[in-house]
Amino acid sequence: MNADTRRVLPLRTPIRLVWLAVIVVIVAGHLRDRPWSLALLVVGAAAWPTWMGADAHGRRRLSVGALLALGCAGGLLAPHASFAIAFVAAVGVASGSTLEPLPALLLSACGPACLAVLTLAEHRSAELLAWTCLAAAAAYVGGLSRRQANEHARHAALIGIEHEKTEIAQARADVLAERNRIAREVHD
């Protein structure tokens, strides 16, 4: 990890929390007279920082559970506040960048699946569902891209470390060879 990356990493948490606040404010503005929707918004708002903490501490099951709650809350809120699709997209990016591709794909599909059930049950237009599926897919691909870039950076760092180790070993071998040469000259 280079110095630029270390400077950027601490910014992720506040930026994510600002995005969460923006999404919650916008979605809450569209949920008038719907107490159950407000409850779903609270679930989504609580799931986001839960995921962040669980991911930061390597608690995989809690992280997956939080992403599942976030995606389902987003999918169920979308008919009443279309900006809740941002929760679904956040799940796509988060799961795609931190999990293996198949589990990430399944998590990314939870929000659209919840919305699909609502769309069918309430005989709604499928347009919002199509946009939600598109947002989830794009976010998933973006997350996979981020994961691949992170893996590439880790691989490059490991290669750099191995290269440095090789150079150090070569330098030690050169010093030992020089000592041996000097010892032979002194001995002769």
Summary of the structure (lengths in Angstrom):
residues: 188
radius of gyration: 25.0
end to end distance: 50.5
largest distance: 99.0
contacts: 573
relative contact order: 0.09
helix: 88%
strand: 0%
